[in-house]
């Protein structure tokens, strides 16, 4: 910011010094070229320094950060740059979760789709982000092992009936599948978005451990549930016999 004051006005200088104590005021006499343009020679220019640079009349004002407006804009950008196959996957997962809330017949091959999708997604992501890093693969596998135990326990009260003539499996309603699918998708989408915006996060040990353990853990839950279905189906002794899943 530049102010033009009279060099004869000593009180004006003192007043400026009192209201701007953090500024270093430098008084510069105007040269003869200003006088030639009919500017009185007794004017002096005051330049201020010592604080962040002030906006002048030729510079567009900077917009101050506004979290209430910036967050929706960032989310909109994420959504607009998300591939269509990701939203197609979300719709498919939602339909699978809703269908699982009703008891009915299904096949072991159909039940294997969800764990296979998340396992393939995890393998692709680790290959792209971490390559052959044995630490990354180990953390992911540890998460899968822990998740499998939890997934196995989630179906401890499930009831199954196997028709060996058709190979179809009757299962009771599974109310845990839909919320698990939504949480898993949200976690993976959040981490993948962060890595896309800032690929350097893959080199951060803490971020990578959280991502790989959570990704492997949620994938392991679906694998563990499938293993429970598979084990229970094999234990059914006769066609159409009801039995506890376990």
N, C-alpha and C positions, 0 to 999 in steps of 0.2 A: 504494500500500500504506500502511496506517495502523497504527501501533503505539501501544499504551497503556502508558506507564511512569510510575513514580513520579517526581515532580519533585524529590523529596528524594534520589534515587539519582544522585549525581554520577558515580559510577563507571560506571553503566549508560550515561550519556550519552557518556562518554569511549570506552567500548567500541564503541558504535554509530558514533561518529566514526571510529574506527580501522578498522573493517571495511567501512565505506561511504564511502571518501574522495571518490568521485565525486558523492555526493549533497549537496545543500544542505539541511540539516536545519532545519526551522522548528518551534520549540516554541510551542505554542499552549495557553494555560491554558483549561481547561474552564469554561464560564460557569455561572451559577447555576441554569440550567434543568436541567443534568445533576445538580447537587446535589439539586434537588427530586425527582429520580427515584431518590434513594438512592444516587447515585454519589459516592464520596468526593471532596471538593474538591481534595485534594492530587494527584489524577491529572492528567497532562498528555498531550496528543495529539501525536504526532510525524508530520508529513507530509513526504514525501520528494519531491524534484523534482530535475531536472538530467539524467535519463536517460529513455529511452522509457518511456511510461506502463506501469505494471505491471497485470497482470490482478487484479481484485478478485473477491470471492466472488460478486458478482451478475452478472459478465460471463462468458460462455461462453469457454472457452479456445480460442485461435486454433490452427488446424492449421498446422504448419510444412510448407513445400513439400517434397514427396517426388517427385523426378523419376521414380523407378522406378514409382510408381503414377500420377502425373499424366499421363505421356505416353500410356499405354494408354487412359486416360479421354478425353483429347483426341482420339485416333484414333477411338475409339468414337463420339464426338460427330460427327466429320467424316463417318464412314461413315453414321451414322443420318440425317444431314441431306443426304446426296447424293441427287439425283434418280434415279429408277429407270432413266431412259433412259441415264444414264452407265454403269451396270453392264451394261445391255443392249448398249451399244456396246463395252464391254470384252470381253464374251463373243463378240460377233461378230468382233472383231479377233483374238482368240485362235484362233477356228476358222479364220479366213483364214490366219493364220500357220502353223498346223499343216498345213493343206491344201497350202500352198506348199512344204512339205518333200518332197513327192512329185511327181515329174514327171508331167505329164498335159496334156490339152487344156483350153484356156480361151479366152475371147474378150477382145478389147481393151476392150469395154465393161465386162466384169467386172473387169478389171485396173484400170480407172479409178475404181472405187468408193472404195478406200482413200484415194488422194490427194484425191479430191473431198470426202470426209468431213472430212479434216483441214483442207483449204482453207476449207470452209464454216464449220467450228468457229472457225478463226482470224479469218475476216472478221466473224463474229457477235461474237466476244469483243472485237475491236478497236473495232467500232462501239459496243458497249455501254460499254466502259471509256474510250475515247479520242475517240470521235466522229470529227470530220473533221480531227484533228491530223495534219498532213502529216509531222511528225517520226516519229510512231508508225507510220504506213503505210510510210514510207521505211525504217525499221529492220526492219520485218517483211519487206519486199521484198528488202532486202539479205540477210537470213537465208535467204530462199527461193532466191535466186541462188546463194549458197554451197552450200546443201544440194543443189541440182540437180546441181552438178558432182560432188559426192560420190556421189549416187545413180546417176549415169551410170557412174561408175567401178566401182561395186559389181557391175554386170552385164557387165563387159568380157569375162568368160569364159562367159557364158550361151550356150546353144545353143537355137535356135528352128527350127521347121518350120511353114510357113504353108500351109494348105489353102485355096486361093482359091475353090474351089467352095462350101465351107461357111463360110468366113470364120473358122474356128477356128485357134487358134494352139497348137502344141505347144511346151512350154517345159520346160527342165531344172529340177531341184529348186533351190529358193531357200531356203537355210538362214539367210539374214540377215534375212528378213522378220519372223519372230516376235520375236526380241529387239529389233528396231527398233520394232515396234509396242508392246511392253511399256514400253520406255524412253520412247517418245514420249508414251504415255498417262500414265505416272507423272509426267513433267515438266509436262505441261499440267494434270493434276489438281492437282499441288502448287501451281503458280502460281495457278490459279483459286481454290483453297481459301484461299490467303493473301489474295487480293484480295477474296474474299467476307467474310472475317473482318475485314479492315482495308482498306476501299476507298481510304483515303488513300495507300496504297502506289502507286497509279497515278500520283500526282504526284511520286514519287521517281524521278529521272532514271536512277540506277543500276539500280534494280529493274526499271523499265520497259524499259530497254535489254536487260537479261539476259532478261527474259521474251519480248520481241518477237523478238530475234535467235534464241533457242533455238526458240521456237515456229515462226518462219518457217523456220529451218534444218531441223528435222525434217520439216516439211511439204514443203520443197523436195526432201528425199531421195526421198520417194515420187513426187513429180512427175518428178524426174529419172529414176527407174527406169522409170516409165511411158513417158517419152519414148524411153528406150532400147528398150523393147519395141516401141513404135510405129515407130521408125526401122528396127529390124531386120526387122520384119514387112514393111515396104514394100520392103526390099531383096531379099527372097526372089524369085528370078527365076521359078521354076516351082512348081506345086502339089506339096507334099510334099517339096520340096528342103530338105536340111539346110544350115544356115549359121550362122556365128558371129554373135552379137548385137553388131554394131558395124560 
